[in-house]
Amino acid sequence: MRLFLMRHGESTDDVSGHYGGWADFPLTERGRQQAAEAASRIKAANLVFDRVYSSPLKRAPETAQIVFQETNSPAPTVCELWKERNNYGILTRLKKSEARETYPEETRKYETGE
């Protein structure tokens, strides 16, 4: 058995300065292009998938759907267990500058890795 893991493309929180985590931000146009480029590489490598699983967060199934359409892979199955860890906790969804003002200690701990 071979396992192929792929991260989603760029999402709006990546460019807007928000903490993502479990916040449900969609892909940007660049993220869609990244997914299409990944699909082209997968197709060129003649990779064939028996199953495709995706996190339920918008950015992941959207990425998987783009790959599915381009490579004739099985339709993605959304699975709650594939959600990323919510490392941001109370900072999730907040703009980073807002988080520093509202939760300075928590933001400092996250940013310094304490």
N, C-alpha and C positions, 0 to 999 in steps of 0.2 A: 504494500500500500504506500502510495505517495501522497503527501499533504502539501498543498500550495496555499500560502497565506498572502493576502493582499490587503493593504490599508486603503481606506477611502480616499478620494481626491480632496483637494482643498475645499474647505467649507467656509461659510460666511463669517464664522467666529474667528477663523484664522486671520482674516483681513480686517475685521472690525475692532480687534483688541478686546474681545470678550473671552472669559473663561468658558470653555465648552463643556467637557465632561458629559454628563447625561442630558445637557440642554440639546434640544432637537434642531440644530442648525442645518440648513440644506447646503448642497454643493454650490460653489460659484461656477461661473462659465469656465473659468480655468480648471476647476475641479472636474467638470464634465469632459474637457479636452484631455486632462490627465487620464481619466478612465478610458477614453477612446484610444489614447496612445498605448495604454497597458493592454487593451483588448487586441490591438494590432500586433503587439509583441507576442502575446499569448498565441494568437492565430499563426504568426510566422514560425513560432517554435513548435507548432503542431501539437500543442497541449490539448488533451481531451479530459473533461471532467465528468465523473459519475454523479456528483452532487455539488451543489453550491449553497452555502449557508451565509447568512448575513445578520448583523445586528439589526434591531428594529429602528435605530435612529436614522432619520431621513437620509443622511449623507451616505450611509453604508448600502442600503438597498438600491439607492439611485445609482451608485457606482456599480454594484453587482448587476443591475438591470442593463446598463450600458454594455458591460462585458458579455452578458448573456446574449444580447441582440447581435453583437458583432461576431461572436465565436460559436454560435449555435450550441452553447452550453445548456445544461438543464436550467429551468427557471429557478431563481434563488428562493430558498426557504428562509423566512425570517425566524430567527431564534433568539429569544430573550437572553440566553446564556452567553451570546457573543457580544453583549454590550461591553464597552470598555469599563475599566474601573473608574469610579467617580472620585478621582483624586482631589477634586476641587472642593467638595463638600459645599459649605454655605457660599463659596465664591462662584459656584456654577451659575452661568447666565449673566453674571455681572461684567460690566466693562472694567478692564483692569484698573483704570484710574479711579473709578467709583469704588471698587473693592478696597483699594489702598486707603481711601478716605473713610469708608464705612467699617471696615474690618482690618485696621492696620496691623494688628498683631498676627492674625491668621494669614494675611497676605505675606507678611515678612517671613513667617515660618514656612509657608509654601515656597516662596521664591528663593529662600536660602537652604531649603532641604532639611530644616530642623525637625 
